[in-house]
Amino acid sequence: MSLSISQAATTVDIHTNNHALASGHQKNAGIVIIGAGMAGSRFAIELARTQSNDDKSRLPITLISKEPHVGYNRIMLSPVLAGDTAFEDTYLYDNSEYEQLGITVLAGVAVETIDTKCQCIELDDGQTFNYAKLVMATGSTARVIPFPNHTAKGVHVFRDLADVTALMDYARQGKTGLVIGGGVLGLEAACALAAQGASMTVIHMDGYVLNRQLDLPAAELLQAELSRRGVDLAVSAHTEAIEMNDAGEVCGLSLKDGHTLAADFIVMAVGVIPNTALAKQSGLEVNRGIVVDNFMHTSCPNVYAIGECIEREGELFGMVAPVNQQVDTLVTVLKDALIENDINVIDSKATVPDHWVPFVSKPLSLKLKVSGMSAFSAGQIAFDDEAADTVETLVYRQPALNHYHCLYLKENKLIGAVLYGDTSDGSFYSQLIIDNVDITPIKDTLIFGEAYCHLDEITLNNSPTTEVDVEFNDTEKNINHHKVAELLEDAL
């Protein structure tokens, strides 16, 4: 079989030796990965890098992609939609890397059935393959809320290249669009389409956008910037139905308060749903996602799962960081894989090899960056009245630059952070939260970021100013930020 992947264009061309595939039964397709998105493609590459080409016991790696585009960075679709990045620049790896590492890539084909007893899969083009190990990396599907007329022409999601192409066509014609959903994806889509010429409004059911990730002051700064970029907002707005004309095309959106908004197209950005149909059909344990243990085993021997399709201890995963960690875990499990040897610990207390690294879920952080508009959050930032009484807040504002930082402390531990404008210290704060660090020695300088926190001898509490506020619950302490900067320069 010969393989050629062209990633310089917007399609991937697969050329195969039909005679070699016609027999169907390649007795050992080795480690088969279903899904070549960010999780599947990264796993294939990272696993292959651990293996020696001289190792005779090395299992081959086969990567199967339903999409013709293999291993692109889905997160980069937003700048592609905005016209800032070409699609061919979103690929995670060059096709030469798959070839050099000996990875067989089958693109534009889907797995129809899995026989876990015979350890065999069948593709929708009739090919069949045996596997030694099977990795489900089937990802997720954009959620579509079944409002009346949700199948009308002009209703889209924002998930793949086909969506990008269709939405860019609307924008370049100056059409009027609505985005249902004020989360990260919805805001990025609205900004990108507005930059391309569309008239955009975001419809959000809560009181302000990114309400799960930002506090109100940060959200208000973000919303003001969205307005300056030509993106209108309808908050506390609940959709009643999608309106369409006699030709079955979108013409507006009816809200439950009686208002109707005109629209030529609508984008639903209301989350994703794990792709579990194939796993469920194959007899794997599925809840909201494919159930796995700490080492990415499913309920079936020799079958594993990673990425947005999985569920572990009731948790789903839609962020890059935990998915990459899952990939790293599974590499430790399968880098020395043997066909006859499998340790499935999902329902047992089997002893696992020392070199296996378990997946450990960590607190998530959020980053939003749209053409110079930056926001970050990590940890817990919302509290009920009783919990709020035990939480201390540090707040930094620099109105001239639209910078806002708010840190949430409890028992001298950082438990949450919201940054807007300058988010450069996001990773620093996130790590303090993850590591549960006692911040007592750096408490006075913590709000100013990592660069200031090693200078414990600098006392900030008594320097007057009107520019920067540091708030401890309801008590405000004014600090001269410029004077602090001068002292720090002297100290350095």
Number of C-alpha atoms within 10 A of each C-alpha: 10 10 16 15 21 16 22 13 11 13 16 18 17 15 13 13 10 11 9 12 15 11 11 16 15 15 12 17 21 21 25 26 27 23 25 28 25 24 26 28 26 19 25 25 19 16 22 22 14 13 16 11 13 7 8 7 13 17 23 19 25 21 24 27 25 19 19 19 23 30 23 21 16 17 15 16 25 24 19 20 28 24 15 14 14 15 22 16 14 18 19 16 17 14 20 12 11 20 14 9 19 16 18 19 23 24 21 18 16 17 19 15 16 21 13 18 9 9 16 20 20 17 17 13 11 13 17 23 21 23 27 22 23 24 24 26 26 29 26 20 16 18 14 18 12 10 12 13 15 19 16 19 17 21 20 21 24 22 18 15 18 10 15 21 12 14 26 20 14 20 23 14 11 17 18 22 29 28 25 26 22 24 19 19 19 27 25 22 27 30 25 28 29 24 21 20 18 26 22 28 25 28 25 24 16 16 13 20 29 23 16 13 24 25 19 14 14 24 19 14 18 22 19 13 14 20 12 10 15 17 23 18 21 19 16 13 18 16 19 16 17 24 21 21 11 7 8 13 19 24 22 21 23 16 16 12 11 8 12 17 17 15 22 21 24 27 22 22 26 21 18 15 18 22 21 25 13 15 22 14 14 15 13 20 16 19 13 16 27 30 26 24 20 19 27 29 25 28 20 16 19 22 25 25 31 30 31 27 25 32 23 19 10 10 11 19 21 17 14 15 13 21 21 17 19 24 26 20 22 26 23 19 22 17 17 13 19 14 14 7 10 15 15 22 19 18 10 8 8 10 9 14 10 7 9 17 18 18 19 12 15 12 14 17 20 16 16 19 13 17 13 9 14 17 28 25 28 25 22 19 20 15 11 7 8 8 10 15 11 12 19 19 20 21 22 20 16 14 11 7 9 14 18 21 26 24 26 23 22 16 12 16 18 28 24 23 28 27 26 25 20 17 20 15 16 21 15 12 26 23 15 16 23 15 12 13 13 15 17 11 14 18 17 19 22 19 21 17 17 17 12 17 18 13 16 13 11 16 12 18 13 10 13 14 14 9 15 19 18 21 17 15 15 8 9 12 18 18 20 17 20 12 14 18 13 11 14 14 9 8 10 7
